[in-house]
Amino acid sequence: LVFEDTVTNIPCNAFGSNLASVVLPNGVIQIQNYAFENLKIKELHIPESVELIRSMLCMGSDNLEKVTGRWTSEDGSYIYHNERFVCYAPSHPNTEFVVPDTFTEIEPYAFYYARNLKRVVIPESVEVIGQSSFLGATALETVNVPSKVTSLYDNFRNCYSLKNVTLSYGLQEIQYETFAECTSLKSITIPAS
């Protein structure tokens, strides 16, 4: 699918789920929630003109291997917007990932079905880990939750390989289904707080 140069906004659920290719024109200014949900794309290019990116961008686009352009990492593994980590490419080949310390928030569904990741390191700069952020990351074995994060909600559901979780002293609340279906979970380090 190729857009006209006059398109400036990509709305929620803009595409049918069978699309294998999307080419956005340099002129798009905003990309809304769920814009690339459930597509069969392997690569996505964000034009230099984009000024605003919302969350849950690539949820269900499990074949996505690489992202390029503005608001993307040098290695093509993720999309961000300012201090928000928006979306990890679910089929990127990395098995380990360190979230850069420039981020304060991991958006909801950011690592949704990131199938190759076994280890994720989250820096102390992160204050919020959004709902269902690691949902279905089936290879994930170990993760830490930094001290500024106060609440978890449905974050690691269906992470079948998750074995070790380290929680920090700032955590006040573990909510609904945070570790549901984590059938390999052997150790959760819970601080006194």
C-alpha positions in Angstrom: 0.0 0.0 0.0 1.4 3.4 -1.1 -0.1 6.6 0.2 -0.6 10.0 -1.6 1.8 12.8 -0.4 -1.2 14.7 1.0 -1.8 12.2 3.9 -0.7 13.7 7.2 -2.3 11.4 9.7 -2.3 7.6 10.0 -5.4 6.8 12.1 -6.1 3.9 14.5 -6.5 0.5 12.8 -5.8 2.1 9.5 -5.1 -1.1 7.5 -6.4 -4.6 6.8 -4.6 -7.4 8.4 -3.3 -9.0 5.2 -1.0 -6.1 4.2 2.6 -7.2 3.6 3.9 -3.7 2.8 3.1 -0.2 3.8 5.0 2.9 2.4 4.3 6.1 4.3 4.9 9.4 2.5 7.2 12.1 3.8 4.5 14.4 4.9 2.8 12.2 7.6 2.9 14.1 10.8 1.0 11.9 13.2 0.7 8.1 13.7 -2.1 7.1 16.0 -2.6 4.1 18.4 -2.8 0.7 16.8 -1.9 2.2 13.4 0.0 -0.9 12.2 -1.9 -3.5 14.3 -2.0 -7.1 13.0 -0.1 -6.5 9.7 2.1 -9.0 7.9 4.9 -6.4 7.3 8.5 -7.3 7.9 9.9 -3.8 7.7 8.5 -0.4 8.6 9.9 3.0 7.7 8.9 6.1 9.7 9.2 9.3 7.6 11.3 12.2 8.8 8.2 14.4 8.8 6.6 12.4 11.7 6.2 14.6 14.9 3.9 12.5 17.0 3.7 8.7 17.6 1.1 7.2 19.9 1.3 3.8 21.7 0.4 0.2 20.9 1.7 0.9 17.4 2.7 -2.5 16.1 0.6 -4.8 18.3 0.0 -8.1 16.5 2.4 -7.4 13.6 4.4 -10.4 14.6 6.5 -10.6 11.4 8.0 -7.2 11.9 11.8 -7.6 11.9 13.1 -4.1 11.3 12.1 -0.4 11.7 13.9 2.5 10.1 13.7 6.2 9.8 12.8 8.9 12.3 12.2 7.8 15.9 13.9 4.4 15.4 17.0 2.8 16.9 20.2 2.5 14.9 20.0 -1.3 14.9 16.3 -1.3 13.7 14.9 -3.0 16.7 12.5 -0.4 18.1 10.5 2.7 17.8 10.4 5.5 20.3 9.0 9.0 20.8 10.8 11.4 23.0 11.2 9.6 26.4 8.7 6.8 25.6 9.8 3.4 24.4 6.9 2.7 22.0 7.4 -0.6 20.2 10.0 -3.4 19.8 10.0 -5.2 16.4 8.6 -8.6 17.5 10.8 -10.7 15.1 14.0 -8.7 15.4 16.8 -11.3 15.9 18.2 -9.9 19.2 18.1 -12.4 22.1 19.2 -9.8 24.6 18.1 -6.2 24.9 19.1 -3.3 27.2 16.5 -0.5 27.2 18.5 2.7 26.8 18.5 5.0 29.9 17.1 7.9 27.9 13.6 6.4 28.4 11.3 7.0 31.4 8.3 5.0 30.1 7.8 1.6 28.4 4.5 1.9 26.6 1.7 -0.7 26.9 2.3 -3.7 24.6 5.8 -2.4 23.7 7.4 -5.9 23.6 4.2 -7.7 22.6 5.1 -11.1 21.3 8.8 -10.2 21.0 9.6 -13.9 20.2 13.4 -13.9 20.2 14.2 -11.9 23.4 15.5 -14.0 26.3 16.8 -11.3 28.5 15.7 -7.6 28.9 17.5 -5.1 31.1 15.4 -2.1 32.2 17.4 0.9 33.5 16.7 2.9 36.6 15.4 5.8 34.5 12.2 3.9 33.7 9.3 5.0 35.9 6.4 3.3 34.1 6.1 -0.1 32.6 2.8 -0.1 30.7 0.1 -2.7 30.8 0.8 -5.9 29.0 4.2 -4.6 27.9 5.8 -8.0 27.6 2.6 -10.0 26.9 3.5 -13.2 24.9 7.3 -12.6 24.9 7.5 -16.4 24.9 11.3 -16.7 25.0 11.9 -14.2 27.8 13.7 -15.8 30.6 14.9 -13.0 32.9 13.9 -9.4 33.5 14.3 -6.7 36.2 11.8 -4.1 37.4 13.6 -0.8 38.3 13.0 1.0 41.6 10.9 3.9 40.2 8.2 1.6 38.9 5.4 1.5 41.5 2.9 -0.8 39.9 2.7 -3.8 37.5 -0.5 -4.8 35.6 -0.7 -7.8 33.3 2.9 -7.2 32.2 4.4 -10.6 31.8 1.3 -12.8 31.0 2.1 -15.7 28.6 5.9 -15.4 29.0 6.2 -19.1 29.2 10.0 -19.2 29.5 10.2 -16.6 32.2 12.3 -18.0 35.0 13.7 -15.1 37.0 12.2 -11.7 37.9 13.9 -9.1 40.1 11.6 -6.5 41.6 12.9 -3.4 43.3 12.1 -1.6 46.5 9.8 1.1 44.9 7.2 -1.4 43.7 4.0 -1.0 45.7 1.5 -3.1 43.8 1.4 -6.2 41.7 -2.0 -6.3 39.9 -4.2 -8.6 37.9 -2.4 -11.4 35.9 1.0 -9.8 36.0 2.7 -13.3 35.9 -0.3 -15.4 34.6 0.8 -18.4 32.5 4.5 -17.9 33.4 4.8 -21.7 33.7 8.6 -21.7 34.0 8.8 -19.1 36.8 11.2 -20.3 39.4 12.2 -17.1 41.3 10.8 -13.7 42.0 12.9 -11.5 44.2 10.5 -9.3 46.1 11.9 -6.5 48.3 10.6 -5.6 51.7 8.7 -2.6 50.4 
